[in-house]
Amino acid sequence: MKVSKFPAPIVEEVYKAIKLNRKAKYSWLQDNLGVSEATIKRAISDLKELGYINKEHSKVKGEWQLLK
């Protein structure tokens, strides 16, 4: 069994989705992953804390920066 380096499966799913679409907004992630906005926000927070992603530029025209 493969041990995940992510704290929860949804965190890994959000990371993979962001890798596919670096301009992904919370609403896009929510629709594509079928989870609530609160779940997306928690997953994004975990990814930032773990050093996987960071936000680049403004909130409107920004995109996610992949750090790992």
All heavy atoms as TSV, in Angstrom:
chain	resi	resn	atom	element	x	y	z
A	1	MET	N	N	0.838	-1.185	0.000
A	1	MET	CA	C	0.000	0.000	0.000
A	1	MET	C	C	0.885	1.251	0.000
A	1	MET	O	O	1.812	1.373	0.777
A	1	MET	CB	C	-0.889	-0.014	1.249
A	1	MET	CG	C	-1.920	1.064	1.276
A	1	MET	SD	S	-3.067	0.755	2.630
A	1	MET	CE	C	-3.064	2.347	3.366
A	2	LYS	N	N	0.552	2.176	-0.893
A	2	LYS	CA	C	1.321	3.418	-1.014
A	2	LYS	C	C	0.938	4.382	0.105
A	2	LYS	O	O	-0.230	4.633	0.352
A	2	LYS	CB	C	1.022	4.044	-2.375
A	2	LYS	CG	C	1.800	5.300	-2.648
A	2	LYS	CD	C	1.398	5.893	-3.975
A	2	LYS	CE	C	1.784	7.345	-3.977
A	2	LYS	NZ	N	1.085	8.126	-4.940
A	3	VAL	N	N	1.916	4.912	0.779
A	3	VAL	CA	C	1.660	5.889	1.846
A	3	VAL	C	C	1.662	7.276	1.222
A	3	VAL	O	O	2.605	7.682	0.560
A	3	VAL	CB	C	2.741	5.782	2.954
A	3	VAL	CG1	C	2.508	6.840	4.012
A	3	VAL	CG2	C	2.741	4.399	3.561
A	4	SER	N	N	0.573	8.009	1.455
A	4	SER	CA	C	0.425	9.350	0.888
A	4	SER	C	C	1.172	10.366	1.745
A	4	SER	O	O	1.218	10.262	2.960
A	4	SER	CB	C	-1.055	9.719	0.812
A	4	SER	OG	O	-1.191	11.028	0.333
A	5	LYS	N	N	1.735	11.374	1.075
A	5	LYS	CA	C	2.406	12.454	1.800
A	5	LYS	C	C	1.440	13.594	2.102
A	5	LYS	O	O	1.814	14.614	2.622
A	5	LYS	CB	C	3.612	12.941	1.002
A	5	LYS	CG	C	3.291	13.342	-0.416
A	5	LYS	CD	C	4.557	13.559	-1.207
A	5	LYS	CE	C	4.260	13.815	-2.659
A	5	LYS	NZ	N	4.443	12.727	-3.546
A	6	PHE	N	N	0.160	13.394	1.744
A	6	PHE	CA	C	-0.883	14.386	2.009
A	6	PHE	C	C	-1.689	13.958	3.232
A	6	PHE	O	O	-1.885	12.769	3.460
A	6	PHE	CB	C	-1.806	14.513	0.793
A	6	PHE	CG	C	-1.105	15.046	-0.430
A	6	PHE	CD1	C	-0.634	14.181	-1.407
A	6	PHE	CD2	C	-0.895	16.408	-0.604
A	6	PHE	CE1	C	0.019	14.658	-2.531
A	6	PHE	CE2	C	-0.244	16.895	-1.728
A	6	PHE	CZ	C	0.217	16.021	-2.684
A	7	PRO	N	N	-2.196	14.940	4.004
A	7	PRO	CA	C	-2.931	14.614	5.231
A	7	PRO	C	C	-4.288	13.945	4.988
A	7	PRO	O	O	-4.789	13.246	5.860
A	7	PRO	CB	C	-3.102	15.960	5.930
A	7	PRO	CG	C	-2.889	16.974	4.884
A	7	PRO	CD	C	-2.001	16.366	3.845
A	8	ALA	N	N	-4.878	14.140	3.805
A	8	ALA	CA	C	-6.178	13.536	3.498
A	8	ALA	C	C	-6.291	13.348	1.981
A	8	ALA	O	O	-5.672	14.097	1.217
A	8	ALA	CB	C	-7.298	14.441	3.992
A	9	PRO	N	N	-7.074	12.382	1.537
A	9	PRO	CA	C	-7.223	12.146	0.086
A	9	PRO	C	C	-7.705	13.380	-0.686
A	9	PRO	O	O	-7.243	13.622	-1.801
A	9	PRO	CB	C	-8.255	11.017	0.007
A	9	PRO	CG	C	-8.191	10.342	1.339
A	9	PRO	CD	C	-7.799	11.398	2.328
A	10	ILE	N	N	-8.595	14.164	-0.098
A	10	ILE	CA	C	-9.109	15.340	-0.803
A	10	ILE	C	C	-8.015	16.379	-1.036
A	10	ILE	O	O	-7.998	17.062	-2.056
A	10	ILE	CB	C	-10.326	15.969	-0.072
A	10	ILE	CG1	C	-10.976	17.071	-0.930
A	10	ILE	CG2	C	-9.947	16.521	1.280
A	10	ILE	CD1	C	-11.545	16.609	-2.245
A	11	VAL	N	N	-7.059	16.459	-0.138
A	11	VAL	CA	C	-5.944	17.406	-0.297
A	11	VAL	C	C	-5.133	17.019	-1.528
A	11	VAL	O	O	-4.761	17.866	-2.341
A	11	VAL	CB	C	-5.061	17.438	0.976
A	11	VAL	CG1	C	-3.873	18.368	0.783
A	11	VAL	CG2	C	-5.888	17.877	2.187
A	12	GLU	N	N	-4.902	15.722	-1.700
A	12	GLU	CA	C	-4.170	15.243	-2.885
A	12	GLU	C	C	-4.977	15.501	-4.158
A	12	GLU	O	O	-4.421	15.911	-5.176
A	12	GLU	CB	C	-3.868	13.745	-2.739
A	12	GLU	CG	C	-3.002	13.217	-3.853
A	12	GLU	CD	C	-2.519	11.803	-3.610
A	12	GLU	OE1	O	-2.922	11.169	-2.616
A	12	GLU	OE2	O	-1.723	11.323	-4.432
A	13	GLU	N	N	-6.289	15.299	-4.104
A	13	GLU	CA	C	-7.145	15.556	-5.266
A	13	GLU	C	C	-7.120	17.026	-5.663
A	13	GLU	O	O	-7.054	17.351	-6.849
A	13	GLU	CB	C	-8.584	15.121	-4.979
A	13	GLU	CG	C	-8.774	13.622	-4.953
A	13	GLU	CD	C	-10.225	13.239	-4.672
A	13	GLU	OE1	O	-11.123	13.880	-5.243
A	13	GLU	OE2	O	-10.430	12.304	-3.883
A	14	VAL	N	N	-7.162	17.910	-4.676
A	14	VAL	CA	C	-7.110	19.353	-4.956
A	14	VAL	C	C	-5.765	19.697	-5.590
A	14	VAL	O	O	-5.704	20.445	-6.570
A	14	VAL	CB	C	-7.356	20.186	-3.668
A	14	VAL	CG1	C	-7.033	21.662	-3.899
A	14	VAL	CG2	C	-8.791	20.024	-3.197
A	15	TYR	N	N	-4.684	19.135	-5.074
A	15	TYR	CA	C	-3.355	19.395	-5.637
A	15	TYR	C	C	-3.277	18.942	-7.096
A	15	TYR	O	O	-2.783	19.666	-7.959
A	15	TYR	CB	C	-2.288	18.692	-4.792
A	15	TYR	CG	C	-0.883	18.920	-5.287
A	15	TYR	CD1	C	-0.289	20.177	-5.219
A	15	TYR	CD2	C	-0.139	17.883	-5.845
A	15	TYR	CE1	C	0.995	20.399	-5.687
A	15	TYR	CE2	C	1.147	18.087	-6.311
A	15	TYR	CZ	C	1.707	19.351	-6.234
A	15	TYR	OH	O	2.973	19.564	-6.702
A	16	LYS	N	N	-3.790	17.750	-7.375
A	16	LYS	CA	C	-3.771	17.234	-8.755
A	16	LYS	C	C	-4.608	18.118	-9.676
A	16	LYS	O	O	-4.220	18.378	-10.821
A	16	LYS	CB	C	-4.285	15.797	-8.790
A	16	LYS	CG	C	-3.289	14.802	-8.228
A	16	LYS	CD	C	-3.855	13.400	-8.227
A	16	LYS	CE	C	-2.857	12.408	-7.655
A	16	LYS	NZ	N	-3.445	11.062	-7.555
A	17	ALA	N	N	-5.752	18.595	-9.182
A	17	ALA	CA	C	-6.608	19.481	-9.984
A	17	ALA	C	C	-5.901	20.801	-10.274
A	17	ALA	O	O	-5.983	21.324	-11.388
A	17	ALA	CB	C	-7.930	19.721	-9.262
A	18	ILE	N	N	-5.198	21.329	-9.287
A	18	ILE	CA	C	-4.457	22.586	-9.477
A	18	ILE	C	C	-3.311	22.374	-10.464
A	18	ILE	O	O	-2.995	23.266	-11.259
A	18	ILE	CB	C	-3.969	23.146	-8.122
A	18	ILE	CG1	C	-5.168	23.693	-7.339
A	18	ILE	CG2	C	-2.917	24.236	-8.321
A	18	ILE	CD1	C	-4.858	24.109	-5.919
A	19	LYS	N	N	-2.693	21.197	-10.447
A	19	LYS	CA	C	-1.637	20.903	-11.426
A	19	LYS	C	C	-2.199	20.928	-12.843
A	19	LYS	O	O	-1.527	21.362	-13.769
A	19	LYS	CB	C	-1.004	19.533	-11.145
A	19	LYS	CG	C	0.059	19.583	-10.058
A	19	LYS	CD	C	0.608	18.221	-9.735
A	19	LYS	CE	C	1.628	17.766	-10.726
A	19	LYS	NZ	N	2.321	16.530	-10.308
A	20	LEU	N	N	-3.443	20.475	-13.004
A	20	LEU	CA	C	-4.075	20.470	-14.329
A	20	LEU	C	C	-4.519	21.866	-14.760
A	20	LEU	O	O	-4.497	22.192	-15.939
A	20	LEU	CB	C	-5.306	19.549	-14.317
A	20	LEU	CG	C	-5.037	18.060	-14.196
A	20	LEU	CD1	C	-6.342	17.293	-14.041
A	20	LEU	CD2	C	-4.273	17.564	-15.415
A	21	ASN	N	N	-4.961	22.678	-13.800
A	21	ASN	CA	C	-5.482	24.013	-14.101
A	21	ASN	C	C	-4.934	24.998	-13.075
A	21	ASN	O	O	-5.519	25.194	-12.021
A	21	ASN	CB	C	-7.015	23.994	-14.070
A	21	ASN	CG	C	-7.615	25.344	-14.365
A	21	ASN	OD1	O	-6.924	26.312	-14.669
A	21	ASN	ND2	N	-8.924	25.415	-14.265
A	22	ARG	N	N	-3.820	25.632	-13.407
A	22	ARG	CA	C	-3.173	26.536	-12.448
A	22	ARG	C	C	-3.975	27.807	-12.201
A	22	ARG	O	O	-3.714	28.531	-11.266
A	22	ARG	CB	C	-1.757	26.870	-12.920
A	22	ARG	CG	C	-0.883	25.625	-12.829
A	22	ARG	CD	C	0.594	25.838	-12.831
A	22	ARG	NE	N	1.040	27.033	-12.218
A	22	ARG	CZ	C	2.028	27.775	-12.698
A	22	ARG	NH1	N	2.646	27.433	-13.799
A	22	ARG	NH2	N	2.411	28.850	-12.071
A	23	LYS	N	N	-4.958	28.084	-13.049
A	23	LYS	CA	C	-5.817	29.256	-12.842
A	23	LYS	C	C	-7.112	28.864	-12.135
A	23	LYS	O	O	-8.053	29.646	-12.084
A	23	LYS	CB	C	-6.131	29.921	-14.180
A	23	LYS	CG	C	-4.912	30.567	-14.816
A	23	LYS	CD	C	-5.297	31.320	-16.073
A	23	LYS	CE	C	-4.102	31.926	-16.752
A	23	LYS	NZ	N	-3.507	33.046	-16.083
A	24	ALA	N	N	-7.160	27.678	-11.572
A	24	ALA	CA	C	-8.377	27.165	-10.934
A	24	ALA	C	C	-8.846	28.075	-9.802
A	24	ALA	O	O	-8.058	28.492	-8.965
A	24	ALA	CB	C	-8.127	25.761	-10.389
A	25	LYS	N	N	-10.135	28.362	-9.820
A	25	LYS	CA	C	-10.755	29.128	-8.751
A	25	LYS	C	C	-11.444	28.135	-7.810
A	25	LYS	O	O	-11.671	26.984	-8.160
A	25	LYS	CB	C	-11.776	30.099	-9.328
A	25	LYS	CG	C	-11.133	31.094	-10.294
A	25	LYS	CD	C	-11.985	32.321	-10.450
A	25	LYS	CE	C	-11.414	33.358	-11.360
A	25	LYS	NZ	N	-10.016	33.649	-11.268
A	26	TYR	N	N	-11.771	28.596	-6.612
A	26	TYR	CA	C	-12.437	27.722	-5.639
A	26	TYR	C	C	-13.690	27.094	-6.234
A	26	TYR	O	O	-13.952	25.916	-6.047
A	26	TYR	CB	C	-12.795	28.485	-4.367
A	26	TYR	CG	C	-11.622	28.853	-3.487
A	26	TYR	CD1	C	-11.786	29.722	-2.424
A	26	TYR	CD2	C	-10.354	28.340	-3.703
A	26	TYR	CE1	C	-10.724	30.065	-1.596
A	26	TYR	CE2	C	-9.285	28.685	-2.892
A	26	TYR	CZ	C	-9.476	29.545	-1.844
A	26	TYR	OH	O	-8.430	29.882	-1.019
A	27	SER	N	N	-14.485	27.892	-6.957
A	27	SER	CA	C	-15.746	27.391	-7.519
A	27	SER	C	C	-15.486	26.279	-8.539
A	27	SER	O	O	-16.219	25.291	-8.589
A	27	SER	CB	C	-16.547	28.522	-8.163
A	27	SER	OG	O	-15.788	29.163	-9.164
A	28	TRP	N	N	-14.439	26.419	-9.358
A	28	TRP	CA	C	-14.097	25.385	-10.338
A	28	TRP	C	C	-13.692	24.096	-9.626
A	28	TRP	O	O	-14.134	23.006	-9.999
A	28	TRP	CB	C	-12.954	25.877	-11.239
A	28	TRP	CG	C	-12.607	24.914	-12.333
A	28	TRP	CD1	C	-13.190	24.814	-13.566
A	28	TRP	CD2	C	-11.591	23.901	-12.298
A	28	TRP	NE1	N	-12.605	23.810	-14.287
A	28	TRP	CE2	C	-11.618	23.234	-13.539
A	28	TRP	CE3	C	-10.664	23.500	-11.339
A	28	TRP	CZ2	C	-10.753	22.181	-13.839
A	28	TRP	CZ3	C	-9.809	22.450	-11.647
A	28	TRP	CH2	C	-9.853	21.803	-12.875
A	29	LEU	N	N	-12.864	24.223	-8.596
A	29	LEU	CA	C	-12.441	23.053	-7.828
A	29	LEU	C	C	-13.641	22.386	-7.162
A	29	LEU	O	O	-13.775	21.160	-7.183
A	29	LEU	CB	C	-11.402	23.460	-6.773
A	29	LEU	CG	C	-10.048	23.927	-7.315
A	29	LEU	CD1	C	-9.243	24.615	-6.227
A	29	LEU	CD2	C	-9.275	22.758	-7.898
A	30	GLN	N	N	-14.508	23.196	-6.603
A	30	GLN	CA	C	-15.699	22.703	-5.928
A	30	GLN	C	C	-16.577	21.904	-6.897
A	30	GLN	O	O	-16.999	20.787	-6.586
A	30	GLN	CB	C	-16.462	23.920	-5.414
A	30	GLN	CG	C	-17.576	23.673	-4.471
A	30	GLN	CD	C	-18.183	24.996	-3.997
A	30	GLN	OE1	O	-17.544	26.044	-4.040
A	30	GLN	NE2	N	-19.407	24.947	-3.560
A	31	ASP	N	N	-16.820	22.444	-8.081
A	31	ASP	CA	C	-17.651	21.765	-9.083
A	31	ASP	C	C	-17.004	20.480	-9.584
A	31	ASP	O	O	-17.675	19.460	-9.738
A	31	ASP	CB	C	-17.916	22.685	-10.284
A	31	ASP	CG	C	-18.802	23.873	-9.931
A	31	ASP	OD1	O	-19.449	23.836	-8.858
A	31	ASP	OD2	O	-18.834	24.827	-10.726
A	32	ASN	N	N	-15.713	20.524	-9.839
A	32	ASN	CA	C	-15.029	19.369	-10.415
A	32	ASN	C	C	-14.759	18.261	-9.416
A	32	ASN	O	O	-14.664	17.094	-9.810
A	32	ASN	CB	C	-13.726	19.803	-11.096
A	32	ASN	CG	C	-14.000	20.446	-12.434
A	32	ASN	OD1	O	-14.228	19.760	-13.412
A	32	ASN	ND2	N	-14.041	21.760	-12.460
A	33	LEU	N	N	-14.603	18.601	-8.154
A	33	LEU	CA	C	-14.307	17.584	-7.143
A	33	LEU	C	C	-15.544	17.184	-6.339
A	33	LEU	O	O	-15.496	16.217	-5.581
A	33	LEU	CB	C	-13.190	18.075	-6.212
A	33	LEU	CG	C	-11.850	18.359	-6.905
A	33	LEU	CD1	C	-10.860	18.939	-5.920
A	33	LEU	CD2	C	-11.292	17.105	-7.554
A	34	GLY	N	N	-16.627	17.932	-6.494
A	34	GLY	CA	C	-17.875	17.588	-5.826
A	34	GLY	C	C	-17.836	17.716	-4.310
A	34	GLY	O	O	-18.440	16.908	-3.603
A	35	VAL	N	N	-17.128	18.723	-3.828
A	35	VAL	CA	C	-17.054	18.957	-2.380
A	35	VAL	C	C	-17.411	20.414	-2.088
A	35	VAL	O	O	-17.485	21.227	-3.003
A	35	VAL	CB	C	-15.655	18.621	-1.802
A	35	VAL	CG1	C	-15.360	17.139	-1.914
A	35	VAL	CG2	C	-14.573	19.427	-2.485
A	36	SER	N	N	-17.604	20.735	-0.820
A	36	SER	CA	C	-17.998	22.097	-0.445
A	36	SER	C	C	-16.828	23.073	-0.549
A	36	SER	O	O	-15.663	22.663	-0.566
A	36	SER	CB	C	-18.533	22.101	0.984
A	36	SER	OG	O	-17.474	21.875	1.890
A	37	GLU	N	N	-17.175	24.347	-0.577
A	37	GLU	CA	C	-16.141	25.387	-0.625
A	37	GLU	C	C	-15.272	25.348	0.631
A	37	GLU	O	O	-14.064	25.565	0.570
A	37	GLU	CB	C	-16.778	26.770	-0.780
A	37	GLU	CG	C	-15.749	27.863	-0.986
A	37	GLU	CD	C	-16.347	29.236	-1.255
A	37	GLU	OE1	O	-17.526	29.323	-1.628
A	37	GLU	OE2	O	-15.609	30.213	-1.079
A	38	ALA	N	N	-15.880	25.041	1.767
A	38	ALA	CA	C	-15.122	24.952	3.021
A	38	ALA	C	C	-14.065	23.855	2.940
A	38	ALA	O	O	-12.936	24.027	3.413
A	38	ALA	CB	C	-16.072	24.692	4.191
A	39	THR	N	N	-14.418	22.741	2.312
A	39	THR	CA	C	-13.466	21.633	2.147
A	39	THR	C	C	-12.314	22.059	1.250
A	39	THR	O	O	-11.154	21.759	1.539
A	39	THR	CB	C	-14.178	20.403	1.556
A	39	THR	OG1	O	-15.220	20.015	2.459
A	39	THR	CG2	C	-13.223	19.242	1.353
A	40	ILE	N	N	-12.626	22.773	0.166
A	40	ILE	CA	C	-11.588	23.273	-0.749
A	40	ILE	C	C	-10.656	24.223	0.001
A	40	ILE	O	O	-9.434	24.124	-0.106
A	40	ILE	CB	C	-12.217	23.993	-1.966
A	40	ILE	CG1	C	-13.051	23.035	-2.805
A	40	ILE	CG2	C	-11.141	24.684	-2.804
A	40	ILE	CD1	C	-12.291	21.910	-3.471
A	41	LYS	N	N	-11.236	25.140	0.786
A	41	LYS	CA	C	-10.421	26.103	1.532
A	41	LYS	C	C	-9.499	25.408	2.529
A	41	LYS	O	O	-8.343	25.799	2.674
A	41	LYS	CB	C	-11.317	27.120	2.244
A	41	LYS	CG	C	-11.931	28.125	1.292
A	41	LYS	CD	C	-12.782	29.140	2.010
A	41	LYS	CE	C	-13.314	30.169	1.032
A	41	LYS	NZ	N	-14.152	31.171	1.674
A	42	ARG	N	N	-10.001	24.391	3.194
A	42	ARG	CA	C	-9.155	23.626	4.141
A	42	ARG	C	C	-8.023	22.927	3.403
A	42	ARG	O	O	-6.869	22.947	3.843
A	42	ARG	CB	C	-9.995	22.584	4.893
A	42	ARG	CG	C	-10.643	23.098	6.147
A	42	ARG	CD	C	-11.175	21.972	7.016
A	42	ARG	NE	N	-12.117	21.102	6.315
A	42	ARG	CZ	C	-13.422	21.334	6.201
A	42	ARG	NH1	N	-13.952	22.410	6.740
A	42	ARG	NH2	N	-14.203	20.491	5.553
A	43	ALA	N	N	-8.339	22.315	2.263
A	43	ALA	CA	C	-7.325	21.602	1.479
A	43	ALA	C	C	-6.262	22.575	0.972
A	43	ALA	O	O	-5.057	22.278	1.041
A	43	ALA	CB	C	-7.979	20.857	0.315
A	44	ILE	N	N	-6.688	23.745	0.485
A	44	ILE	CA	C	-5.746	24.767	0.001
A	44	ILE	C	C	-4.852	25.230	1.154
A	44	ILE	O	O	-3.643	25.380	0.997
A	44	ILE	CB	C	-6.516	25.967	-0.596
A	44	ILE	CG1	C	-7.343	25.530	-1.805
A	44	ILE	CG2	C	-5.580	27.130	-0.901
A	44	ILE	CD1	C	-6.714	25.618	-3.146
A	45	SER	N	N	-5.451	25.434	2.304
A	45	SER	CA	C	-4.702	25.845	3.487
A	45	SER	C	C	-3.646	24.796	3.842
A	45	SER	O	O	-2.492	25.126	4.119
A	45	SER	CB	C	-5.661	26.066	4.648
A	45	SER	OG	O	-4.963	26.387	5.816
A	46	ASP	N	N	-4.035	23.518	3.811
A	46	ASP	CA	C	-3.088	22.432	4.088
A	46	ASP	C	C	-1.961	22.425	3.064
A	46	ASP	O	O	-0.786	22.273	3.419
A	46	ASP	CB	C	-3.795	21.068	4.064
A	46	ASP	CG	C	-4.676	20.834	5.278
A	46	ASP	OD1	O	-4.554	21.589	6.270
A	46	ASP	OD2	O	-5.490	19.886	5.237
A	47	LEU	N	N	-2.298	22.600	1.781
A	47	LEU	CA	C	-1.277	22.591	0.724
A	47	LEU	C	C	-0.297	23.753	0.884
A	47	LEU	O	O	0.901	23.593	0.668
A	47	LEU	CB	C	-1.939	22.633	-0.657
A	47	LEU	CG	C	-2.634	21.341	-1.085
A	47	LEU	CD1	C	-3.495	21.585	-2.319
A	47	LEU	CD2	C	-1.621	20.237	-1.347
A	48	LYS	N	N	-0.814	24.922	1.275
A	48	LYS	CA	C	0.071	26.075	1.502
A	48	LYS	C	C	0.991	25.806	2.695
A	48	LYS	O	O	2.183	26.086	2.639
A	48	LYS	CB	C	-0.756	27.335	1.759
A	48	LYS	CG	C	-1.393	27.916	0.522
A	48	LYS	CD	C	-2.196	29.152	0.896
A	48	LYS	CE	C	-2.883	29.789	-0.282
A	48	LYS	NZ	N	-3.731	30.913	0.131
A	49	GLU	N	N	0.407	25.272	3.770
A	49	GLU	CA	C	1.173	24.982	4.981
A	49	GLU	C	C	2.279	23.961	4.721
A	49	GLU	O	O	3.380	24.066	5.264
A	49	GLU	CB	C	0.227	24.419	6.050
A	49	GLU	CG	C	0.333	25.109	7.383
A	49	GLU	CD	C	-0.729	24.612	8.340
A	49	GLU	OE1	O	-0.567	23.498	8.873
A	49	GLU	OE2	O	-1.716	25.342	8.544
A	50	LEU	N	N	1.980	22.970	3.885
A	50	LEU	CA	C	2.956	21.921	3.564
A	50	LEU	C	C	3.967	22.368	2.508
A	50	LEU	O	O	4.898	21.639	2.188
A	50	LEU	CB	C	2.231	20.659	3.069
A	50	LEU	CG	C	1.378	19.947	4.116
A	50	LEU	CD1	C	0.469	18.921	3.448
A	50	LEU	CD2	C	2.260	19.273	5.159
A	51	GLY	N	N	3.759	23.569	1.960
A	51	GLY	CA	C	4.708	24.105	0.981
A	51	GLY	C	C	4.536	23.564	-0.423
A	51	GLY	O	O	5.479	23.538	-1.203
A	52	TYR	N	N	3.321	23.126	-0.773
A	52	TYR	CA	C	3.078	22.596	-2.113
A	52	TYR	C	C	2.664	23.673	-3.106
A	52	TYR	O	O	2.982	23.596	-4.281
A	52	TYR	CB	C	1.989	21.513	-2.083
A	52	TYR	CG	C	2.527	20.171	-1.688
A	52	TYR	CD1	C	2.570	19.786	-0.354
A	52	TYR	CD2	C	3.025	19.295	-2.640
A	52	TYR	CE1	C	3.079	18.565	0.020
A	52	TYR	CE2	C	3.542	18.067	-2.275
A	52	TYR	CZ	C	3.566	17.711	-0.952
A	52	TYR	OH	O	4.092	16.500	-0.586
A	53	ILE	N	N	1.906	24.659	-2.635
A	53	ILE	CA	C	1.409	25.694	-3.542
A	53	ILE	C	C	1.515	27.063	-2.889
A	53	ILE	O	O	1.691	27.177	-1.683
A	53	ILE	CB	C	-0.070	25.452	-3.945
A	53	ILE	CG1	C	-0.978	25.485	-2.718
A	53	ILE	CG2	C	-0.225	24.188	-4.769
A	53	ILE	CD1	C	-2.460	25.487	-3.031
A	54	ASN	N	N	1.397	28.069	-3.737
A	54	ASN	CA	C	1.352	29.450	-3.286
A	54	ASN	C	C	0.535	30.215	-4.318
A	54	ASN	O	O	0.451	29.802	-5.469
A	54	ASN	CB	C	2.773	30.012	-3.192
A	54	ASN	CG	C	2.852	31.195	-2.263
A	54	ASN	OD1	O	1.871	31.599	-1.643
A	54	ASN	ND2	N	4.033	31.776	-2.171
A	55	LYS	N	N	-0.047	31.319	-3.937
A	55	LYS	CA	C	-0.840	32.124	-4.871
A	55	LYS	C	C	0.082	33.131	-5.540
A	55	LYS	O	O	0.897	33.763	-4.886
A	55	LYS	CB	C	-1.951	32.832	-4.086
A	55	LYS	CG	C	-3.050	33.384	-4.944
A	55	LYS	CD	C	-3.915	32.275	-5.484
A	55	LYS	CE	C	-5.163	32.875	-6.111
A	55	LYS	NZ	N	-5.740	32.045	-7.125
A	56	GLU	N	N	-0.056	33.254	-6.855
A	56	GLU	CA	C	0.736	34.210	-7.626
A	56	GLU	C	C	-0.164	35.327	-8.123
A	56	GLU	O	O	-1.256	35.060	-8.603
A	56	GLU	CB	C	1.323	33.515	-8.860
A	56	GLU	CG	C	2.725	33.023	-8.703
A	56	GLU	CD	C	3.258	32.444	-10.013
A	56	GLU	OE1	O	2.527	32.323	-10.992
A	56	GLU	OE2	O	4.441	32.101	-10.014
A	57	HIS	N	N	0.275	36.553	-8.057
A	57	HIS	CA	C	-0.433	37.720	-8.598
A	57	HIS	C	C	-1.704	38.041	-7.816
A	57	HIS	O	O	-1.848	37.668	-6.669
A	57	HIS	CB	C	-0.709	37.540	-10.094
A	57	HIS	CG	C	0.508	37.138	-10.882
A	57	HIS	ND1	N	1.635	37.917	-10.963
A	57	HIS	CD2	C	0.786	36.008	-11.576
A	57	HIS	CE1	C	2.536	37.295	-11.688
A	57	HIS	NE2	N	2.057	36.140	-12.070
A	58	SER	N	N	-2.654	38.687	-8.493
A	58	SER	CA	C	-3.865	39.160	-7.816
A	58	SER	C	C	-4.895	38.044	-7.658
A	58	SER	O	O	-4.798	36.992	-8.276
A	58	SER	CB	C	-4.499	40.294	-8.612
A	58	SER	OG	O	-5.085	39.783	-9.796
A	59	LYS	N	N	-5.908	38.328	-6.861
A	59	LYS	CA	C	-6.970	37.353	-6.617
A	59	LYS	C	C	-7.761	37.072	-7.897
A	59	LYS	O	O	-8.189	35.950	-8.135
A	59	LYS	CB	C	-7.897	37.898	-5.519
A	59	LYS	CG	C	-8.859	36.888	-4.974
A	59	LYS	CD	C	-9.596	37.460	-3.791
A	59	LYS	CE	C	-10.473	36.416	-3.141
A	59	LYS	NZ	N	-11.153	36.930	-1.971
A	60	VAL	N	N	-7.942	38.082	-8.734
A	60	VAL	CA	C	-8.742	37.918	-9.946
A	60	VAL	C	C	-7.937	37.295	-11.086
A	60	VAL	O	O	-8.374	36.347	-11.723
A	60	VAL	CB	C	-9.324	39.284	-10.397
A	60	VAL	CG1	C	-10.032	39.155	-11.720
A	60	VAL	CG2	C	-10.247	39.840	-9.334
A	61	LYS	N	N	-6.757	37.817	-11.344
A	61	LYS	CA	C	-5.970	37.337	-12.491
A	61	LYS	C	C	-4.856	36.374	-12.070
A	61	LYS	O	O	-4.012	36.017	-12.882
A	61	LYS	CB	C	-5.355	38.528	-13.243
A	61	LYS	CG	C	-6.393	39.415	-13.862
A	61	LYS	CD	C	-5.777	40.362	-14.846
A	61	LYS	CE	C	-6.779	41.316	-15.382
A	61	LYS	NZ	N	-7.278	40.991	-16.676
A	62	GLY	N	N	-4.869	35.972	-10.844
A	62	GLY	CA	C	-3.796	35.140	-10.337
A	62	GLY	C	C	-3.865	33.694	-10.760
A	62	GLY	O	O	-4.816	33.246	-11.381
A	63	GLU	N	N	-2.818	32.981	-10.433
A	63	GLU	CA	C	-2.791	31.549	-10.650
A	63	GLU	C	C	-1.967	30.910	-9.540
A	63	GLU	O	O	-1.304	31.602	-8.786
A	63	GLU	CB	C	-2.254	31.196	-12.033
A	63	GLU	CG	C	-0.851	31.641	-12.326
A	63	GLU	CD	C	-0.426	31.271	-13.747
A	63	GLU	OE1	O	-1.171	31.548	-14.696
A	63	GLU	OE2	O	0.651	30.702	-13.875
A	64	TRP	N	N	-2.061	29.615	-9.434
A	64	TRP	CA	C	-1.351	28.894	-8.393
A	64	TRP	C	C	0.082	28.615	-8.827
A	64	TRP	O	O	0.332	28.250	-9.958
A	64	TRP	CB	C	-2.057	27.568	-8.091
A	64	TRP	CG	C	-3.431	27.781	-7.551
A	64	TRP	CD1	C	-4.607	27.606	-8.222
A	64	TRP	CD2	C	-3.777	28.217	-6.249
A	64	TRP	NE1	N	-5.657	27.921	-7.412
A	64	TRP	CE2	C	-5.169	28.295	-6.182
A	64	TRP	CE3	C	-3.052	28.564	-5.119
A	64	TRP	CZ2	C	-5.852	28.697	-5.041
A	64	TRP	CZ3	C	-3.725	28.956	-3.993
A	64	TRP	CH2	C	-5.104	29.019	-3.946
A	65	GLN	N	N	0.986	28.804	-7.916
A	65	GLN	CA	C	2.397	28.509	-8.137
A	65	GLN	C	C	2.663	27.152	-7.487
A	65	GLN	O	O	2.395	26.969	-6.297
A	65	GLN	CB	C	3.244	29.601	-7.484
A	65	GLN	CG	C	4.727	29.388	-7.611
A	65	GLN	CD	C	5.496	30.467	-6.859
A	65	GLN	OE1	O	4.997	31.112	-5.972
A	65	GLN	NE2	N	6.745	30.631	-7.238
A	66	LEU	N	N	3.148	26.200	-8.260
A	66	LEU	CA	C	3.458	24.870	-7.733
A	66	LEU	C	C	4.891	24.887	-7.194
A	66	LEU	O	O	5.825	25.211	-7.921
A	66	LEU	CB	C	3.321	23.811	-8.836
A	66	LEU	CG	C	1.936	23.708	-9.464
A	66	LEU	CD1	C	1.958	22.729	-10.623
A	66	LEU	CD2	C	0.906	23.309	-8.434
A	67	LEU	N	N	5.032	24.574	-5.926
A	67	LEU	CA	C	6.345	24.624	-5.286
A	67	LEU	C	C	6.998	23.239	-5.193
A	67	LEU	O	O	8.198	23.138	-4.993
A	67	LEU	CB	C	6.221	25.237	-3.887
A	67	LEU	CG	C	5.589	26.636	-3.850
A	67	LEU	CD1	C	5.375	27.086	-2.413
A	67	LEU	CD2	C	6.431	27.636	-4.595
A	68	LYS	N	N	6.196	22.197	-5.316
A	68	LYS	CA	C	6.736	20.818	-5.266
A	68	LYS	C	C	6.163	20.016	-6.403
A	68	LYS	O	O	5.087	20.229	-6.864
A	68	LYS	CB	C	6.347	20.127	-3.955
A	68	LYS	CG	C	7.092	20.679	-2.759
A	68	LYS	CD	C	6.803	19.833	-1.552
A	68	LYS	CE	C	7.462	20.408	-0.327
A	68	LYS	NZ	N	7.237	19.635	0.859
